[in-house]
Amino acid sequence: MNTYEFFNRNFGKHLVEQDGTPWQAAQRCLSASHLLQTGKSSRLGSGWAVVREGCGTLQLKLDAPGLVIDARTRYEAFLEVLENWTGNPVILMAFDKKPLSIENLFITADLRAVRICTPKGVQTFDWTREPTEGACEYHRILWKQRKLKERENAA
């Protein structure tokens, strides 16, 4: 199964029709407006989403039965995934005003190559190693949160 099939099976199918190719359906999902719980509509233009086998979770309050709404920050959600790694594939997406481009949609299948998909590009890092100078934003922030959490748990 490729990235687009995984995305659609666990997330996209709850938001758009699955006609055409998996790439077309994923593209439509990432670029279309979706119904919010308020009755208005919005693109996936803020917050985050985590796509796992059998479960899509996102921050944006969409009216999408089958998806889980979660109010945590993107950093809290991504840290939870990385700290409780199961070895199963996952897609980590951060949304911004600009839509997430289909070219920036990747699966993370190994903690040594974590991929955070953003509208500005993909941030890739090795979660098994401490970030070095010049490390990407998500690696630095998530590592810092990891250390803070470890200190809190030790106290």
Secondary structure by P-SEA (a helix, b strand, c coil): ccaaaaaaaccccccccccccaaaaaaaaacbbbbcccccccccccccccccccbbbbccccccccbbbbcccaaaaaaaaaaaccccbbbbbbbcccccccccccccccccbbbbbcccbbbbbcccccccccccaaaaaaaaaaaaaaaaaac
